[in-house]
Amino acid sequence: QVQLVESGGGLVQAGGSLRLSCAASGRTFSSFAMGWFRQAPGKEREFVAGISWSGGNTYYGDSVKGRFSISRHNAENTVYLQMNSLTPEDTAVYYCAAEQSYSRYVYEYRYWGQGIPVTVSS
């Protein structure tokens, strides 16, 4: 089992930045690929960013490329999502997820955090 807890969400103005953190406990964090997903009201959960177990490979959804950055600190069992140039379209509940292999698909992740809301005001 892997337990995931997100933090760092909240309210920000358009054009601003936020950094989300996801703290992991349980099984060896460094053996898991990590992903960030988000779900806006009335929409399906979508892929935002992913990172390999080593941190050597990163992946992004088209809507966040060039604005968001994913990173991880294995010694601290934490993965981060730096979000810059935020727009109201980024408003959603953000989830981190863990799986032994990287994927951009929701159904391929077994372990999920409880989610944290991010609201971007115009």
N, C-alpha and C positions, 0 to 999 in steps of 0.2 A: 504494500500500500504506500501511496505517496499522498501526503496532505499538503495542500496549496492554499496560501492566504495572500490575497492581493491587498495593496495599500497605495495611497497617493492620489486617489481620484478626488473629484470635487468640481467646483464651478470655476470657469476661467473665461475671460473675454476672447472673442475672435482675434486671431493673430498671436495669442499667447502660447505658453508652453506648460506642459505637465510631465512629470516622470512617474510612471507606475512601477511598483515593485511587486514581486511575487516571491514569497518566502516558502521554501519547501522543507518538509521533514518526512522522515520515514526511510524509505529505501534510498540507496545511493543516488543522490541528485545528479552527480556527474555522469551517470550512465544513461540519462534520459535526454532526449530532444525535448525542447520546450516550444510552445506556441502561445501567441496571444490572439484572441478572437474578440469580436464585439457583436452586440445585438441591440439594434435600435428598436424602439416601440413599433410593433406591427411588422417587423422584418425578420428574416431568418438570420441566424448567427453566421457571421462571416469571418473568414481568415484575415488577420491583420499582419502578423509577422511570425517567423519561426527561426529557430536557431538550433544548430546541431549540438551534440553532447559536448563537444570540445570548444564550441564557440567559433570554430573556423569557417563555418558556412552560415549565412543568414539569408532569409527569404522574406519578401514583402508582397502584400496585396497591392494591386495597381493603384488603388485610391490613396495609399499612404506613402508610396515610393518617393524618396527625396525629402520627406517631412518627418517620418518616424524612424527610430533606430532601436534595434533590439540588441541587448548584450547580456552577458551572464558572468557571475562571479562564483565559480564552483566552490571555492574555499568558504564562501559565506552562504552557500545553498540558495542563491538568489538570482532571479532573472529580472531584467529591467526593460521598460519600454519608454524611451524618450520620445515625447510627442511635441513637435514644433509646428508653428504656423497653423494652429488649430482653427477649424471652421465649424459653424453650427452643424454641418453634416457629420462631424465626428462625434456628436452627442450619442451616447450609447452606454450600455453596461459592458464593461471590459472584463474578460475572463482569461486567466492563464490556464494552460493545460500541459500535461506531461505524457509522453509515450516513449517507448524505447527506440522508435524510428521516427524521423521527421515525416510530417504530412501536412498538407494544407486543408485536409478534410476533417470536419467536426467529428464524424462517426469513427474516425480512426484513433481518437484519443480516449484513453480509459480514465484518466485522472483529471479532475477539474477543480478549480477554486470556486468560491461562492459568488464571485463577480463583484465589481465595484463600479459605481456610476461615475460617468464623466459628462458634464454638461458644459457646452460652449455657447455663450450668449453672443448675440450679434450686436 
